[in-house]
Amino acid sequence: MSCRGSLSALMLAVFVLSGCNGESDQVTSNASSQSFEGQWLVVNYWAEWCGPCRTEVPELNALDVRLSGTGARVVGINYDGLEGDALQRSASVLGITFPLMEEKRAAVYKLPRPKALPTTYVVDSGGVLRQELVGEQTEEGLATVLHRLRTGE
């Protein structure tokens, strides 16, 4: 095998294995609004070229783990409208482990197009937008906002 062939094979193996983190159903570009019906959502718009988005991803990953089993989820939407394999590649570059939804599938939530990145929306279990947060967020800050909105405190 040539050097070029070896490099291609290695890159393919890295791409395939990068999705094998024990949570293979976590990152999915084909999530639909029905997948999250009846749950509170922390919907984050991100882009690979966005520096604050890159910094925010570990916080969102941690929040999604923290929210497991609570009736709430973190969901990512790519600002550039990437779909399918391109979306998966971009998410992999950023290390995203929370579920992804293609922008066209998120239309059911009637979220405004973000004017800046990152932008995070909190959507209640009935699909109603409850909060818009512009700028980089933290796990603790988002957990606090979500708790306040869910409990009315």
N, CA, C and O of each residue as an XYZ file, in Angstrom:
612
protein
N       0.853     -1.167      0.000
C       0.000      0.000      0.000
C       0.897      1.228      0.000
O       1.890      1.273      0.727
N       0.552      2.232     -0.819
C       1.350      3.447     -0.888
C       1.136      4.296      0.353
O       0.218      4.057      1.138
N       2.001      5.296      0.518
C       1.859      6.226      1.642
C       0.497      6.911      1.585
O      -0.177      7.076      2.602
N       0.111      7.302      0.380
C      -1.177      7.978      0.206
C      -2.334      7.055      0.576
O      -3.286      7.481      1.230
N      -2.253      5.794      0.158
C      -3.285      4.822      0.493
C      -3.328      4.545      1.987
O      -4.405      4.396      2.563
N      -2.161      4.476      2.615
C      -2.100      4.251      4.058
C      -2.715      5.412      4.816
O      -3.448      5.214      5.785
N      -2.410      6.633      4.369
C      -2.967      7.808      5.018
C      -4.478      7.848      4.872
O      -5.185      8.180      5.824
N      -4.977      7.516      3.697
C      -6.420      7.486      3.473
C      -7.090      6.447      4.355
O      -8.142      6.704      4.942
N      -6.483      5.283      4.446
C      -7.039      4.216      5.285
C      -7.024      4.628      6.755
O      -7.977      4.363      7.488
N      -5.939      5.278      7.184
C      -5.842      5.734      8.566
C      -6.905      6.792      8.858
O      -7.559      6.743      9.900
N      -7.081      7.742      7.949
C      -8.084      8.795      8.144
C      -9.487      8.199      8.216
O     -10.303      8.624      9.034
N      -9.767      7.222      7.367
C     -11.070      6.568      7.390
C     -11.280      5.847      8.720
O     -12.361      5.922      9.302
N     -10.259      5.155      9.197
C     -10.367      4.437     10.468
C     -10.597      5.404     11.625
O     -11.414      5.138     12.507
N      -9.875      6.530     11.622
C     -10.058      7.523     12.685
C     -11.479      8.065     12.649
O     -12.114      8.205     13.694
N     -11.989      8.375     11.449
C     -13.350      8.905     11.322
C     -14.379      7.891     11.818
O     -15.295      8.248     12.559
N     -14.233      6.654     11.420
C     -15.180      5.618     11.824
C     -15.106      5.396     13.328
O     -16.137      5.322     13.996
N     -13.892      5.290     13.865
C     -13.732      5.016     15.288
C     -14.097      6.203     16.161
O     -14.441      6.022     17.330
N     -14.029      7.419     15.618
C     -14.370      8.589     16.434
C     -15.821      8.565     16.863
O     -16.182      9.200     17.854
N     -16.656      7.851     16.142
C     -18.051      7.726     16.536
C     -18.288      6.596     17.519
O     -19.414      6.420     17.984
N     -17.273      5.834     17.844
C     -17.424      4.682     18.740
C     -16.974      5.054     20.144
O     -15.897      4.653     20.586
N     -17.790      5.808     20.830
C     -17.435      6.241     22.176
C     -18.316      5.579     23.217
O     -18.399      6.045     24.353
N     -18.969      4.501     22.838
C     -19.841      3.826     23.768
C     -21.239      4.420     23.796
O     -22.134      3.891     24.455
N     -21.423      5.529     23.073
C     -22.721      6.186     23.026
C     -23.081      6.426     21.562
O     -23.401      7.548     21.172
N     -23.029      5.391     20.772
C     -23.191      5.544     19.341
C     -24.504      6.175     18.936
O     -24.600      6.733     17.843
N     -25.524      6.104     19.785
C     -26.791      6.706     19.414
C     -26.880      8.157     19.886
O     -27.892      8.814     19.643
N     -25.857      8.666     20.547
C     -25.884     10.029     21.058
C     -25.837     11.051     19.929
O     -26.728     11.894     19.826
N     -24.830     10.991     19.097
C     -24.682     11.976     18.042
C     -25.360     11.446     16.797
O     -24.915     10.473     16.188
N     -26.425     12.094     16.439
C     -27.154     11.671     15.254
C     -27.624     12.885     14.498
O     -28.168     13.818     15.089
N     -27.421     12.884     13.212
C     -27.836     14.029     12.406
C     -29.270     13.858     11.920
O     -29.809     14.755     11.272
N     -29.891     12.731     12.219
C     -31.244     12.527     11.718
C     -32.274     12.585     12.838
O     -33.393     12.096     12.682
N     -31.899     13.184     13.972
C     -32.865     13.329     15.059
C     -34.020     14.194     14.576
O     -33.819     15.168     13.851
N     -35.198     13.839     14.975
C     -36.367     14.615     14.588
C     -37.016     15.200     15.822
O     -36.697     14.816     16.948
N     -37.919     16.123     15.606
C     -38.607     16.735     16.743
C     -39.372     15.679     17.542
O     -39.533     15.829     18.753
N     -39.848     14.611     16.884
C     -40.565     13.551     17.599
C     -39.652     12.845     18.592
O     -40.123     12.335     19.609
N     -38.345     12.811     18.309
C     -37.387     12.171     19.211
C     -37.360     12.850     20.567
O     -36.989     12.234     21.566
N     -37.750     14.117     20.608
C     -37.641     14.912     21.828
C     -38.999     15.379     22.341
O     -39.079     16.259     23.199
N     -40.056     14.790     21.814
C     -41.403     15.195     22.203
C     -41.592     15.071     23.715
O     -41.237     14.059     24.318
N     -42.157     16.119     24.311
C     -42.430     16.115     25.739
C     -41.223     16.406     26.621
O     -41.319     16.318     27.845
N     -40.090     16.752     26.020
C     -38.887     17.056     26.794
C     -38.545     18.540     26.691
O     -38.861     19.192     25.695
N     -37.907     19.058     27.713
C     -37.322     20.380     27.645
C     -36.051     20.263     26.817
O     -35.322     19.277     26.926
N     -35.788     21.261     25.994
C     -34.614     21.224     25.128
C     -33.746     22.451     25.327
O     -34.237     23.575     25.439
N     -32.461     22.214     25.369
C     -31.464     23.274     25.320
C     -30.893     23.173     23.906
O     -30.046     22.325     23.625
N     -31.368     24.052     23.020
C     -31.035     23.978     21.602
C     -29.905     24.955     21.303
O     -30.067     26.168     21.433
N     -28.769     24.416     20.904
C     -27.584     25.234     20.667
C     -27.258     25.300     19.183
O     -27.084     24.275     18.524
N     -27.180     26.530     18.666
C     -26.701     26.756     17.300
C     -25.189     26.939     17.372
O     -24.686     27.723     18.178
N     -24.472     26.210     16.523
C     -23.017     26.223     16.534
C     -22.483     26.168     15.108
O     -23.212     25.847     14.169
N     -21.205     26.485     14.962
C     -20.502     26.346     13.682
C     -19.050     26.000     13.980
O     -18.497     26.407     15.002
N     -18.454     25.258     13.089
C     -17.069     24.825     13.277
C     -16.117     26.020     13.325
O     -15.117     25.980     14.041
N     -16.414     27.078     12.576
C     -15.545     28.247     12.493
C     -15.710     29.204     13.687
O     -14.970     30.183     13.790
N     -16.647     28.942     14.568
C     -16.967     29.817     15.697
C     -16.111     29.454     16.914
O     -16.301     28.397     17.516
N     -15.173     30.328     17.271
C     -14.291     30.074     18.410
C     -15.033     29.827     19.721
O     -14.760     28.832     20.392
N     -15.974     30.713     20.109
C     -16.707     30.472     21.354
C     -17.515     29.170     21.324
O     -17.711     28.538     22.362
N     -17.980     28.772     20.142
C     -18.709     27.493     20.031
C     -17.791     26.342     20.412
O     -18.200     25.414     21.110
N     -16.562     26.407     19.955
C     -15.588     25.352     20.256
C     -15.343     25.256     21.761
O     -15.237     24.159     22.309
N     -15.255     26.388     22.414
C     -15.023     26.425     23.854
C     -16.240     25.919     24.617
O     -16.110     25.304     25.675
N     -17.415     26.182     24.076
C     -18.672     25.844     24.735
C     -19.038     24.363     24.637
O     -19.757     23.850     25.495
N     -18.560     23.679     23.618
C     -18.951     22.282     23.375
C     -18.744     21.375     24.592
O     -19.666     20.633     24.929
N     -17.594     21.389     25.270
C     -17.448     20.507     26.441
C     -18.490     20.803     27.532
O     -18.933     19.888     28.227
N     -18.872     22.055     27.681
C     -19.897     22.428     28.663
C     -21.249     21.825     28.266
O     -21.979     21.307     29.111
N     -21.568     21.897     26.981
C     -22.832     21.332     26.492
C     -22.828     19.813     26.575
O     -23.840     19.205     26.923
N     -21.690     19.197     26.256
C     -21.569     17.739     26.398
C     -21.839     17.329     27.845
O     -22.587     16.386     28.103
N     -21.224     18.045     28.783
C     -21.397     17.731     30.206
C     -22.846     17.956     30.644
O     -23.392     17.174     31.422
N     -23.464     19.025     30.142
C     -24.854     19.289     30.504
C     -25.766     18.186     29.990
O     -26.685     17.767     30.692
N     -25.523     17.714     28.778
C     -26.373     16.651     28.242
C     -26.279     15.391     29.096
O     -27.289     14.731     29.344
N     -25.080     15.057     29.543
C     -24.906     13.899     30.428
C     -25.648     14.148     31.742
O     -26.345     13.270     32.250
N     -25.491     15.329     32.270
C     -26.145     15.701     33.534
C     -27.666     15.618     33.432
O     -28.334     15.249     34.398
N     -28.209     15.954     32.279
C     -29.664     15.969     32.096
C     -30.252     14.590     31.799
O     -31.473     14.444     31.748
N     -29.421     13.595     31.605
C     -29.897     12.256     31.282
C     -30.950     11.789     32.282
O     -30.718     11.790     33.491
N     -32.101     11.393     31.764
C     -33.168     10.864     32.596
C     -34.002     11.913     33.319
O     -34.824     11.566     34.166
N     -33.802     13.205     32.997
C     -34.532     14.272     33.690
C     -35.664     14.873     32.862
O     -36.362     15.775     33.324
N     -35.846     14.373     31.637
C     -36.868     14.961     30.775
C     -36.379     16.196     30.046
O     -37.179     17.008     29.582
N     -35.059     16.340     29.945
C     -34.451     17.459     29.229
C     -33.245     16.954     28.455
O     -32.609     15.978     28.854
N     -32.929     17.616     27.349
C     -31.786     17.226     26.504
C     -31.132     18.454     25.914
O     -31.761     19.503     25.779
N     -29.883     18.321     25.569
C     -29.177     19.301     24.758
C     -29.280     18.811     23.318
O     -29.096     17.625     23.047
N     -29.573     19.720     22.403
C     -29.656     19.398     20.980
C     -28.874     20.464     20.218
O     -29.033     21.657     20.474
N     -28.042     20.038     19.295
C     -27.255     20.981     18.502
C     -27.800     21.123     17.089
O     -28.250     20.156     16.475
N     -27.746     22.358     16.589
C     -28.117     22.650     15.201
C     -26.970     23.424     14.578
O     -26.548     24.451     15.110
N     -26.469     22.943     13.464
C     -25.369     23.609     12.786
C     -25.878     24.857     12.077
O     -26.809     24.794     11.274
N     -25.259     25.984     12.381
C     -25.650     27.277     11.819
C     -25.528     27.316     10.298
O     -26.308     27.991      9.626
N     -24.552     26.595      9.760
C     -24.302     26.604      8.318
C     -25.211     25.668      7.539
O     -25.090     25.558      6.319
N     -26.122     24.991      8.232
C     -27.070     24.117      7.555
C     -26.471     22.813      7.068
O     -27.014     22.191      6.155
N     -25.359     22.384      7.657
C     -24.754     21.114      7.236
C     -25.712     19.969      7.525
O     -26.491     20.014      8.477
N     -25.638     18.940      6.682
C     -26.477     17.758      6.834
C     -25.636     16.509      6.645
O     -24.521     16.567      6.127
N     -26.178     15.388      7.067
C     -25.583     14.075      6.804
C     -24.129     13.969      7.218
O     -23.753     14.361      8.322
N     -23.312     13.431      6.317
C     -21.899     13.184      6.610
C     -21.142     14.467      6.926
O     -20.275     14.464      7.800
N     -21.448     15.560      6.237
C     -20.763     16.826      6.490
C     -21.045     17.300      7.917
O     -20.155     17.818      8.591
N     -22.269     17.123      8.367
C     -22.634     17.491      9.731
C     -21.884     16.615     10.727
O     -21.357     17.121     11.717
N     -21.829     15.325     10.483
C     -21.128     14.399     11.375
C     -19.641     14.734     11.454
O     -19.059     14.711     12.539
N     -19.023     15.045     10.312
C     -17.593     15.385     10.304
C     -17.333     16.641     11.128
O     -16.406     16.679     11.937
N     -18.146     17.659     10.920
C     -17.971     18.917     11.638
C     -18.176     18.721     13.143
O     -17.421     19.264     13.949
N     -19.183     17.957     13.514
C     -19.446     17.675     14.929
C     -18.285     16.900     15.535
O     -17.913     17.138     16.685
N     -17.718     15.988     14.782
C     -16.589     15.190     15.253
C     -15.377     16.080     15.512
O     -14.678     15.907     16.511
N     -15.130     17.028     14.618
C     -14.014     17.954     14.784
C     -14.144     18.718     16.101
O     -13.145     18.950     16.782
N     -15.351     19.104     16.457
C     -15.580     19.860     17.685
C     -15.729     18.960     18.920
O     -15.708     19.458     20.045
N     -15.877     17.661     18.728
C     -16.018     16.739     19.850
C     -17.428     16.711     20.425
O     -17.611     16.393     21.600
N     -18.414     17.035     19.620
C     -19.802     17.062     20.075
C     -20.295     15.639     20.329
O     -20.152     14.763     19.476
N     -20.881     15.414     21.518
C     -21.448     14.105     21.846
C     -22.954     14.168     22.081
O     -23.597     13.127     22.220
N     -23.528     15.373     22.128
C     -24.972     15.500     22.299
C     -25.656     15.344     20.943
O     -25.004     15.494     19.910
N     -26.952     15.048     20.926
C     -27.652     14.820     19.661
C     -27.682     16.067     18.783
O     -27.699     17.196     19.272
N     -27.686     15.833     17.487
C     -27.769     16.903     16.500
C     -29.071     16.787     15.735
O     -29.586     15.693     15.507
N     -29.589     17.931     15.345
C     -30.792     17.957     14.532
C     -30.509     18.856     13.329
O     -30.009     19.971     13.476
N     -30.831     18.358     12.148
C     -30.664     19.190     10.962
C     -31.624     20.365     11.053
O     -32.748     20.225     11.537
N     -31.176     21.518     10.587
C     -31.947     22.749     10.725
C     -33.367     22.620     10.169
O     -34.313     23.140     10.760
N     -33.517     21.940      9.049
C     -34.852     21.801      8.456
C     -35.801     21.011      9.364
O     -37.010     21.244      9.348
N     -35.259     20.079     10.152
C     -36.095     19.297     11.073
C     -36.456     20.098     12.322
O     -37.439     19.798     13.001
N     -35.646     21.125     12.620
C     -35.890     21.950     13.803
C     -36.935     23.030     13.548
O     -37.337     23.733     14.475
N     -37.376     23.167     12.309
C     -38.337     24.216     11.954
C     -39.614     24.141     12.779
O     -40.278     25.158     12.985
N     -39.963     22.958     13.251
C     -41.172     22.776     14.052
C     -41.139     23.644     15.312
O     -42.196     24.001     15.833
N     -39.952     23.990     15.810
C     -39.835     24.799     17.023
C     -39.956     26.301     16.737
O     -40.062     27.101     17.666
N     -39.941     26.679     15.467
C     -40.094     28.080     15.051
C     -39.114     28.999     15.781
O     -39.480     30.083     16.235
N     -37.878     28.552     15.884
C     -36.844     29.353     16.529
C     -36.354     30.430     15.571
O     -36.221     30.179     14.373
N     -36.085     31.626     16.087
C     -35.549     32.664     15.209
C     -34.139     32.300     14.763
O     -33.407     31.632     15.492
N     -33.759     32.736     13.575
C     -32.401     32.512     13.088
C     -31.455     33.336     13.961
O     -31.645     34.545     14.095
N     -30.441     32.707     14.559
C     -29.520     33.454     15.423
C     -28.825     34.583     14.665
O     -28.468     34.444     13.495
N     -28.643     35.698     15.362
C     -27.929     36.843     14.790
C     -26.443     36.794     15.143
O     -25.626     37.495     14.546
N     -26.108     35.957     16.121
C     -24.729     35.787     16.565
C     -24.558     34.349     17.032
O     -25.530     33.662     17.346
N     -23.306     33.906     17.072
C     -22.998     32.564     17.567
C     -22.033     32.651     18.723
O     -21.201     33.557     18.777
N     -22.135     31.725     19.643
C     -23.196     30.739     19.754
C     -24.480     31.369     20.306
O     -24.441     32.359     21.037
N     -25.599     30.778     19.942
C     -26.895     31.139     20.504
C     -27.550     29.862     20.987
O     -27.526     28.836     20.308
N     -28.137     29.943     22.173
C     -28.796     28.791     22.778
C     -30.221     29.169     23.136
O     -30.468     30.214     23.738
N     -31.151     28.310     22.761
C     -32.555     28.511     23.074
C     -32.997     27.438     24.058
O     -32.573     26.286     23.966
N     -33.848     27.824     24.997
C     -34.462     26.846     25.897
C     -35.919     26.726     25.479
O     -36.664     27.706     25.470
N     -36.307     25.503     25.134
C     -37.653     25.203     24.651
C     -38.314     24.290     25.672
O     -37.726     23.294     26.092
N     -39.538     24.628     26.071
C     -40.207     23.816     27.092
C     -40.777     22.527     26.513
O     -40.708     22.294     25.307
N     -41.333     21.702     27.370
C     -41.818     20.380     26.973
C     -42.999     20.449     26.009
O     -43.357     19.443     25.397
N     -43.601     21.616     25.870
C     -44.687     21.806     24.903
C     -44.207     22.384     23.588
O     -45.012     22.666     22.700
N     -42.888     22.565     23.453
C     -42.316     23.086     22.216
C     -42.306     24.602     22.126
O     -42.112     25.156     21.044
N     -42.512     25.284     23.252
C     -42.564     26.742     23.267
C     -41.202     27.311     23.670
O     -40.608     26.885     24.660
N     -40.720     28.274     22.889
C     -39.461     28.945     23.197
C     -39.630     29.739     24.490
O     -40.523     30.579     24.607
N     -38.760     29.458     25.455
C     -38.849     30.121     26.761
C     -37.709     31.087     27.026
O     -37.876     32.032     27.796
N     -36.542     30.872     26.402
C     -35.392     31.733     26.681
C     -34.425     31.687     25.512
O     -34.214     30.637     24.907
N     -33.836     32.844     25.199
C     -32.771     32.944     24.204
C     -31.532     33.449     24.916
O     -31.576     34.463     25.613
N     -30.434     32.745     24.739
C     -29.168     33.112     25.369
C     -28.129     33.282     24.274
O     -27.842     32.341     23.534
N     -27.567     34.471     24.168
C     -26.567     34.752     23.139
C     -25.196     34.782     23.790
O     -25.000     35.404     24.834
N     -24.259     34.106     23.164
C     -22.895     34.050     23.679
C     -22.608     32.708     24.318
O     -23.490     31.863     24.471
N     -21.352     32.537     24.684
C     -20.880     31.275     25.253
C     -21.538     30.997     26.598
O     -21.620     31.877     27.454
N     -22.001     29.774     26.772
C     -22.680     29.357     28.000
C     -21.846     28.304     28.726
O     -20.962     27.673     28.147
N     -22.156     28.135     30.015
C     -21.502     27.099     30.817
C     -22.543     26.063     31.238
O     -23.746     26.321     31.208
N     -22.056     24.897     31.626
C     -22.944     23.847     32.123
C     -23.762     24.357     33.302
O     -24.983     24.197     33.330
N     -23.099     24.967     34.268
C     -23.786     25.446     35.475
C     -24.794     26.532     35.152
O     -25.915     26.515     35.659
N     -24.400     27.477     34.311
C     -25.302     28.562     33.950
C     -26.553     28.057     33.252
O     -27.659     28.501     33.559
N     -26.387     27.138     32.322
C     -27.539     26.574     31.609
C     -28.407     25.730     32.531
O     -29.634     25.764     32.437
N     -27.773     24.973     33.421
C     -28.539     24.163     34.372
C     -29.379     25.063     35.271
O     -30.517     24.726     35.596
N     -28.832     26.195     35.670
C     -29.553     27.148     36.514
C     -30.737     27.751     35.768
O     -31.838     27.830     36.312
N     -30.516     28.176     34.526
C     -31.604     28.738     33.711
C     -32.701     27.697     33.515
O     -33.885     27.994     33.677
N     -32.308     26.493     33.170
C     -33.287     25.426     32.936
C     -34.086     25.130     34.206
O     -35.305     24.968     34.149
N     -33.414     25.060     35.334
C     -34.095     24.798     36.600
C     -35.094     25.924     36.907
O     -36.233     25.664     37.294
N     -34.656     27.159     36.733
C     -35.520     28.314     37.002
C     -36.768     28.283     36.122
O     -37.876     28.522     36.603
N     -36.591     27.994     34.853
C     -37.728     27.954     33.926
C     -38.660     26.782     34.216
O     -39.880     26.913     34.115
N     -38.094     25.661     34.569
C     -38.920     24.463     34.828
C     -39.715     24.561     36.124
O     -40.826     24.039     36.224
N     -39.140     25.228     37.106
C     -39.797     25.294     38.414
C     -40.533     26.603     38.654
O     -41.328     26.711     39.588
N     -40.269     27.599     37.810
C     -40.910     28.905     37.989
C     -40.289     29.731     39.098
O     -40.869     30.728     39.527
N     -39.113     29.329     39.569
C     -38.438     30.063     40.666
C     -37.749     31.298     40.147
O     -37.135     32.033     40.919
